[in-house]
């Protein structure tokens, strides 16, 4: 989600930066401090006007302030931040007591206590909702922006939830001056970050706001922004303390806990700071994370990856990944980072050993691709034998989103299959049409054995086309609510959502072929189809239970995590990170050159027999 962003296979050759996140959903009234708030009067500070870029387009300036007692920590007023994320909107700030302020941005409300350093909201997801600017009335949920699909409704259980943040626990100071409230810039950014990839970053000089999935990778849009962030080689002690606290705040609240990270239980019960005191090399990692040396800080983050591995959704590479791009970034950070590794040899050895242990799994993936190409000679994505058609869908990818937008705007014809296309919606549309019009074909296999994920939009479109359902289920780990979210799909792709969409029907016996490689959206699709009682064949899918969410370090470097906003479940609210068991298992053959042999998975005669038996018994 995307529910599922693809795993960056190139990243396995180098250490990945990663963090993990738990959630807090305590319901409580905003605490009131009996003592007057010392920050009720304006504190000494300096102010700069920082240029703002929205998705690469200049969008004026915003006031950033630095308090004299917090050098290096950038602050912004809640009203000014609101103007960045939702231009034209406002936040009404009302002082309701000593250090107490009520915030109302027209979508939700919150109470901030600048003495106790707390934030409490009974409608936090509404308060931070930026999706309404994309589709009026849309809830704060996932959507990639595909024009053939739009949000319809969401059922929440329970209907409401209170979210509270105790910032004092993390050493994060909130400031008020009797009229408005100031947060550290990165704290507000983390609170507003969502799974459409809306994200505000500040690199000490400029603000970059990610407006959509299309410009989610800041380095691709504004490499100089990233270069500036990476060339800040040192941090003030106050900045280092804040950035460590902010990391723990994110870890304790916004990680989705998909199920497989080794220390999730400890994170849930104790939080990241206490967990670091217990894990191998944890105290050493904590020292690095709190260092005033930027390279040491980044190395400390990289050292978290082995403990928080969750299949590929959570990874952070704000240094090594970016300097290996061809964007012309100039920085000495790689050399500094390497030097830190040499100074922490045992820690480096642990990271290197973990990285090597990951390689066999990735080699299995490549082996499957090779077997795929030789097992079923024929077209790249569509095969047929007798009564069975076979559609290879290697990604739920919005790879031609611009083409679909142009088509719905009347500027171009409907997208079609292109040479070497293996993961776009047009693949399944073309395959369904060919199979449905072929009088010999009655069985239709959707092969996601090598599908690492992609876009929920495409999953919803496919389940709508083959099963007339476009709903998925998840838990919001932060609020503790269950979410059943429904979308409307333009099933005949005529630009209208009407009764004619109901006329689309494919008279085919549909089945899904899965493997351990069916990850993220590949796993979600398998779960949804199993819920709808379609046969799942092959081996247990590979899991991947969370949407992906982007964050930025307070210094302006980007990373991604498994999001607490959407931990996927089946329709009985069971976490699907453990994978989906097939109805009919297919055993692997004798290994080929030491790699798994999936040849029998593509035996169309056998698949035909399995599917015919399944539907005959219904």
HELIX and SHEET records of a PDB file:
HELIX    1   1 UNK A    9  UNK A   13  5                                   5    
HELIX    2   2 UNK A   38  UNK A   40  5                                   3    
HELIX    3   3 UNK A   78  UNK A   85  1                                   8    
HELIX    4   4 UNK A  124  UNK A  127  1                                   4    
HELIX    5   5 UNK A  131  UNK A  133  5                                   3    
HELIX    6   6 UNK A  167  UNK A  170  5                                   4    
HELIX    7   7 UNK A  185  UNK A  192  1                                   8    
HELIX    8   8 UNK A  213  UNK A  215  5                                   3    
HELIX    9   9 UNK A  218  UNK A  221  1                                   4    
HELIX   10  10 UNK A  223  UNK A  230  1                                   8    
HELIX   11  11 UNK A  237  UNK A  253  1                                  17    
HELIX   12  12 UNK A  264  UNK A  276  1                                  13    
HELIX   13  13 UNK A  282  UNK A  289  1                                   8    
HELIX   14  14 UNK A  294  UNK A  302  1                                   9    
HELIX   15  15 UNK A  305  UNK A  308  1                                   4    
HELIX   16  16 UNK A  320  UNK A  323  1                                   4    
HELIX   17  17 UNK A  333  UNK A  343  1                                  11    
HELIX   18  18 UNK A  345  UNK A  375  1                                  31    
HELIX   19  19 UNK A  401  UNK A  408  1                                   8    
HELIX   20  20 UNK A  425  UNK A  437  1                                  13    
HELIX   21  21 UNK A  456  UNK A  467  1                                  12    
HELIX   22  22 UNK A  499  UNK A  503  5                                   5    
HELIX   23  23 UNK A  521  UNK A  531  1                                  11    
HELIX   24  24 UNK A  599  UNK A  602  5                                   4    
HELIX   25  25 UNK A  604  UNK A  616  1                                  13    
SHEET    1   A 4 UNK A  57  UNK A  67  0                                        
SHEET    2   A 4 UNK A  45  UNK A  54 -1                                        
SHEET    3   A 4 UNK A 206  UNK A 210  1                                        
SHEET    4   A 4 UNK A 199  UNK A 202 -1                                        
SHEET    1   B 3 UNK A  75  UNK A  77  0                                        
SHEET    2   B 3 UNK A 181  UNK A 184 -1                                        
SHEET    3   B 3 UNK A 175  UNK A 176 -1                                        
SHEET    1   C 5 UNK A  92  UNK A  97  0                                        
SHEET    2   C 5 UNK A 100  UNK A 104 -1                                        
SHEET    3   C 5 UNK A 109  UNK A 113 -1                                        
SHEET    4   C 5 UNK A 118  UNK A 121 -1                                        
SHEET    5   C 5 UNK A 163  UNK A 166 -1                                        
SHEET    1   D 5 UNK A 149  UNK A 157  0                                        
SHEET    2   D 5 UNK A 481  UNK A 489 -1                                        
SHEET    3   D 5 UNK A 471  UNK A 476 -1                                        
SHEET    4   D 5 UNK A 558  UNK A 569 -1                                        
SHEET    5   D 5 UNK A 546  UNK A 552 -1                                        
SHEET    1   E 6 UNK A 382  UNK A 385  0                                        
SHEET    2   E 6 UNK A 388  UNK A 392 -1                                        
SHEET    3   E 6 UNK A 443  UNK A 447  1                                        
SHEET    4   E 6 UNK A 509  UNK A 514  1                                        
SHEET    5   E 6 UNK A 535  UNK A 538  1                                        
SHEET    6   E 6 UNK A 584  UNK A 585  1                                        
SHEET    1   F 2 UNK A 589  UNK A 592  0                                        
SHEET    2   F 2 UNK A 595  UNK A 597 -1                                        
END                                                                             
